Structure formats: structure tokens, C-alpha cells
Amino acid sequence: MAAQRKAHKAGPAAPAGLSRAVVLDAALALIDRVGPDGFTMRALARDLGVYPTAIYWYFPRKNDLLAAVAGLALHDLDPDVDPADWRGFVTQLFRRYRDAMRRHPHVAALTGANLVSNAGIDLRLIERILAALAHAGCADDRILAAFDVVVSAMAGFATMEFATLPAEDQAAWADGMRQAADGIDAGRHPHLHRLREAMINRHFMLRWENGTTVPLDQGFDAHVAIVIAGLEAFIRQSES
């Protein structure tokens, strides 16, 4: 009787051929296709050819699944550079994160929450970032502030670069952005007017495409260089 109650509580067995890895791969593919707003457990179940309850065998909550999807998208984030070369380590960390967002731009919206909670993130990566900062000479009373800067800078640029475009009427939205750029007044916004042609659709805030079609390579390279220079200055302050 006790064994029967235990089996009933556990629920039915998972369908043959289904596994955590299969569910994750299908979930990532679905998000790549429809974005996080179009993702539902029912849609995922249809793709897998199972009932939604079968997915809950592996992921009791939708948020658990989304965190694991973000972790899958970032599975090769950890640099293969020795943290002793801290500048090279940070540079490759940023580039790998950006590459992951380029491959899975719809996942950008999920990774922020994932990094806040560290859900699905390998603790080894956190250890190696701290090791890189220690090698840079960052003292313990400042290393955690520097760590926060590294993680937020890693995610921030790429998350904005590959931000999801409006789901509805993208053509009208893009046309509105073009009209706003064309209407920049030289008297009120002289610098913006002077740089308008170079900025429109190629830099933040005045664009209607994201990094999948208009990558911000120059801005990203500057971002990495500025963060590293800022860390160097921050560390020098702690030494003085």
C-alpha cells in the first residue's frame, strides 16, 4: 500500500525517448523560432509530440525550464584563457557571451534573470572570474564590486545589441524610427544632427534592426577596451 501511494505521488513515468536534454534542445529551438513571448509549455509539448504533463516530469515549473534554457545557450561561456591573463580572460568572456547572443538572440531577454539568480550557471565560471580579478591585483575589499561590473558589462552590451524587435508591425515601427531620425533639428540637437547619417540604424537608440543584421562591432570593441581600462584604474585606486 505504501509503495502504491509513493508511485501515485510521483506520477506517471516519462514517455519513452524523452529526456531532460531532449526537452531542453526543443525548448531552445522553439524560443529561437518564436521568442520568449511566443513560448508556451503547450507549444513545446506539440513540438515534442507529448502531453504538457510529460515536460513537468523534468521541469516542475516553467521558470525552471527557462533558466535551464538560458544555461544551455551559455554552455560554452567559460573562456579557455588562463585567469592569470586577466585581460585576455575578460575579453574572451565578453566575446563568448556576445557570440551566444548572436546564435540565440531571443535568449537575451532570459539571461538577465538567469544571471541575477545564477540559475543554470556553472559556479566554476564565477570562481574563474574572481580568480581573474585577483590576478589583476584587485583586493578583497573591492573584488566583489569589480565582479559585479564584469558580469553586468558582459551581459549589458550584448543584451541591448540583440534585443528583440517589436513582434507586431515591424515595418511601421521601422518607418517611424526613420522618420524620427530624418526630423532631427540641427538647432536643438547639433551634435546629433552632425552625426545623424553615421548613427542611424548603426548605433544604439537610433536603429530599427538589431545585431543579427546590423552588428555593432566597433562599439563592442570599444566597450571591452573601456571596461578593461576602467578595471585597471579601479585597481590602481585601491593600491594608492
TORMAR-914017 format. One record per residue (C-alpha): x, y, z; residue number from 1; residue in three letters. Coordinates in steps of 0.1 Angstrom, whole numbers, plus 5000, padded with zeros to 4 digits. Each point is the difference from the previous one (the first is absolute). Example, Ala and Ser with C-alpha at 12.3 -4.5 7.8 and 13.67 -1.06 7.14 Angstrom:
BEGIN
REC  east  north    up  seq  type
REC  5123   4955  5078    1   ALA
REC  5014   5034  4993    2   SER
// end
This chain:
BEGIN
REC  east  north    up  seq  type
REC  5000   5000  5000    1   MET
REC  5028   5024  5009    2   ALA
REC  5018   4992  4968    3   ALA
REC  4968   5007  4980    4   GLN
REC  4995   5034  5017    5   ARG
REC  5036   5009  4992    6   LYS
REC  4996   4991  4963    7   ALA
REC  4968   5020  4998    8   HIS
REC  5017   5030  5015    9   LYS
REC  5029   4998  4975   10   ALA
REC  4976   5000  4971   11   GLY
REC  5002   4980  4967   12   PRO
REC  5033   4991  4985   13   ALA
REC  5015   5023  4974   14   ALA
REC  4993   4991  4964   15   PRO
REC  5026   4977  4983   16   ALA
REC  5026   5020  4981   17   GLY
REC  4994   5031  5020   18   LEU
REC  5028   5014  5022   19   SER
REC  5011   5032  5017   20   ARG
REC  5025   5006  4971   21   ALA
REC  4973   4994  4974   22   VAL
REC  4976   5024  5017   23   VAL
REC  5027   5027  5003   24   LEU
REC  5011   4998  4964   25   ASP
REC  4964   5002  4988   26   ALA
REC  4993   5030  5024   27   ALA
REC  5030   5019  4987   28   LEU
REC  4990   4993  4964   29   ALA
REC  4965   5012  5007   30   LEU
REC  5012   5032  5016   31   ILE
REC  5024   5006  4971   32   ASP
REC  4970   4997  4977   33   ARG
REC  4972   5019  5018   34   VAL
REC  5018   5020  5028   35   GLY
REC  4992   4999  5037   36   PRO
REC  4966   5016  4996   37   ASP
REC  4988   4973  4977   38   GLY
REC  5014   4972  5021   39   PHE
REC  4975   4979  5019   40   THR
REC  5002   4965  5015   41   MET
REC  4972   4989  4978   42   ARG
REC  5019   5011  4969   43   ALA
REC  5030   4982  5012   44   LEU
REC  4980   4969  5007   45   ALA
REC  4986   5001  4964   46   ARG
REC  5036   5002  4986   47   ASP
REC  5010   4970  5021   48   LEU
REC  4968   4981  4992   49   GLY
REC  4991   4995  5037   50   VAL
REC  4975   5013  5025   51   TYR
REC  5011   5031  5020   52   PRO
REC  5001   4979  5032   53   THR
REC  5029   4980  4986   54   ALA
REC  5022   5031  5000   55   ILE
REC  4992   5007  5037   56   TYR
REC  5016   4966  5007   57   TRP
REC  5033   5017  4994   58   TYR
REC  4992   5036  5007   59   PHE
REC  4973   5006  5027   60   PRO
REC  4997   5037  4992   61   ARG
REC  5003   5020  4967   62   LYS
REC  5025   5022  5017   63   ASN
REC  5022   4970  5007   64   ASP
REC  5000   4991  4963   65   LEU
REC  5007   5036  4989   66   LEU
REC  5030   5002  5023   67   ALA
REC  5013   4968  4987   68   ALA
REC  4995   5012  4964   69   VAL
REC  5021   5031  5008   70   ALA
REC  5026   4977  5015   71   GLY
REC  5001   4979  4969   72   LEU
REC  5004   5030  4977   73   ALA
REC  5029   5011  5022   74   LEU
REC  5016   4965  5003   75   HIS
REC  5033   5010  4985   76   ASP
REC  5003   5034  5016   77   LEU
REC  5030   4991  5022   78   ASP
REC  5032   5013  4983   79   PRO
REC  5028   4976  4991   80   ASP
REC  5024   5027  5011   81   VAL
REC  5019   4997  5033   82   ASP
REC  4986   5025  5025   83   PRO
REC  5037   5011  5007   84   ALA
REC  4996   5018  4966   85   ASP
REC  4972   5019  5014   86   TRP
REC  4996   5025  4971   87   ARG
REC  4999   4971  4975   88   GLY
REC  4976   4982  5023   89   PHE
REC  4975   5029  5002   90   VAL
REC  5003   5007  4963   91   THR
REC  4991   4964  4991   92   GLN
REC  4973   4999  5026   93   LEU
REC  4983   5030  4984   94   PHE
REC  5004   4986  4965   95   ARG
REC  4987   4966  5009   96   ARG
REC  4969   5015  5016   97   TYR
REC  4994   5022  4969   98   ARG
REC  5005   4970  4977   99   ASP
REC  4974   4981  5020  100   ALA
REC  4975   5028  4997  101   MET
REC  5007   5002  4962  102   ARG
REC  4991   4963  4997  103   ARG
REC  4970   5003  5023  104   HIS
REC  4988   5037  4999  105   PRO
REC  4966   4991  5016  106   HIS
REC  5018   4986  5030  107   VAL
REC  5014   5035  5009  108   ALA
REC  4968   5008  5018  109   ALA
REC  5004   4969  5022  110   LEU
REC  5037   5003  5009  111   THR
REC  4996   5030  5022  112   GLY
REC  4978   4983  5025  113   ALA
REC  5021   4969  4997  114   ASN
REC  5032   5019  5009  115   LEU
REC  4983   5017  5030  116   VAL
REC  4991   4967  5016  117   SER
REC  5029   4980  4986  118   ASN
REC  4975   4973  4990  119   ALA
REC  5015   4977  4975  120   GLY
REC  5034   5017  5001  121   ILE
REC  5031   4980  5007  122   ASP
REC  5015   5012  5033  123   LEU
REC  5034   4992  4985  124   ARG
REC  4996   5030  4978  125   LEU
REC  4993   5023  5030  126   ILE
REC  5031   4986  5017  127   GLU
REC  5021   5007  4969  128   ARG
REC  4988   5036  4996  129   ILE
REC  5009   5006  5036  130   LEU
REC  5034   4983  4994  131   ALA
REC  5006   5023  4970  132   ALA
REC  4992   5031  5021  133   LEU
REC  5023   4987  5027  134   ALA
REC  5028   4996  4975  135   HIS
REC  4993   5036  4988  136   ALA
REC  5009   5011  5035  137   GLY
REC  4965   5008  5013  138   CYS
REC  5000   4999  5038  139   ALA
REC  4973   4980  5018  140   ASP
REC  4982   5032  5012  141   ASP
REC  4994   5011  4964  142   ARG
REC  4999   4967  4981  143   ILE
REC  4963   4994  5003  144   LEU
REC  4992   5035  4986  145   ALA
REC  5023   4993  4971  146   ALA
REC  4983   4966  4995  147   PHE
REC  4966   5017  4997  148   ASP
REC  5014   5023  4974  149   VAL
REC  5014   4972  4980  150   VAL
REC  4968   4980  5000  151   VAL
REC  4977   5029  4992  152   SER
REC  5024   5013  4973  153   ALA
REC  5002   4966  4985  154   MET
REC  4962   4997  4997  155   ALA
REC  4990   5036  4995  156   GLY
REC  5014   5008  4966  157   PHE
REC  4991   4967  4983  158   ALA
REC  4965   5000  5016  159   THR
REC  4994   5035  4985  160   MET
REC  5016   4991  4967  161   GLU
REC  4978   4970  4994  162   PHE
REC  4969   5013  5017  163   ALA
REC  4968   4985  4986  164   THR
REC  4983   5022  4974  165   LEU
REC  4963   5008  5003  166   PRO
REC  4979   4969  4993  167   ALA
REC  4973   5019  4981  168   GLU
REC  5001   5023  4970  169   ASP
REC  5038   5002  4998  170   GLN
REC  4998   5019  4967  171   ALA
REC  4980   5028  5014  172   ALA
REC  5022   5002  5031  173   TRP
REC  5031   5002  4979  174   ALA
REC  4985   5027  4978  175   ASP
REC  4992   5020  5031  176   GLY
REC  5036   4997  5011  177   MET
REC  5012   5012  4966  178   ARG
REC  4977   5030  5001  179   GLN
REC  5011   5009  5035  180   ALA
REC  5037   4999  4988  181   ALA
REC  4992   5021  4969  182   ASP
REC  4983   5026  5022  183   GLY
REC  5029   5007  5023  184   ILE
REC  5003   5038  5004  185   ASP
REC  5036   5015  4996  186   ALA
REC  4992   5029  5023  187   GLY
REC  4988   4979  5029  188   ARG
REC  5023   4970  4996  189   HIS
REC  5031   5012  4981  190   PRO
REC  5023   4970  5009  191   HIS
REC  4973   4975  4992  192   LEU
REC  4991   5017  4967  193   HIS
REC  5037   5001  4990  194   ARG
REC  5004   4963  5007  195   LEU
REC  4965   4989  4989  196   ARG
REC  5010   4983  4968  197   GLU
REC  5027   4980  5017  198   ALA
REC  4977   4991  5029  199   MET
REC  4967   4990  4985  200   ILE
REC  4994   4963  5002  201   ASN
REC  5036   4994  5009  202   ARG
REC  5002   5011  5037  203   HIS
REC  4978   4997  5031  204   PHE
REC  4967   5018  5003  205   MET
REC  4999   5011  4963  206   LEU
REC  4996   4966  4984  207   ARG
REC  4972   4978  4988  208   TRP
REC  5020   4967  4995  209   GLU
REC  5019   4981  5027  210   ASN
REC  5035   4984  5000  211   GLY
REC  4989   4970  4980  212   THR
REC  4999   5021  4968  213   THR
REC  5019   5032  5011  214   VAL
REC  5027   4989  5024  215   PRO
REC  5016   5028  5022  216   LEU
REC  5036   4987  4996  217   ASP
REC  5018   5033  5006  218   GLN
REC  4979   5009  5030  219   GLY
REC  5005   4965  5015  220   PHE
REC  5038   5002  4996  221   ASP
REC  4999   5035  5016  222   ALA
REC  4978   4986  5028  223   HIS
REC  5025   4972  5008  224   VAL
REC  5030   5024  4999  225   ALA
REC  4983   5025  5023  226   ILE
REC  4989   4974  5025  227   VAL
REC  5035   4987  5003  228   ILE
REC  5015   5035  5002  229   ALA
REC  4974   5008  5027  230   GLY
REC  5009   4969  5020  231   LEU
REC  5037   5009  4998  232   GLU
REC  4993   5035  5013  233   ALA
REC  4977   4986  5028  234   PHE
REC  5028   4976  5011  235   ILE
REC  5026   5027  5000  236   ARG
REC  4977   5021  5023  237   GLN
REC  5000   4971  5025  238   SER
REC  5038   4999  4999  239   GLU
REC  5005   5037  5007  240   SER
// end
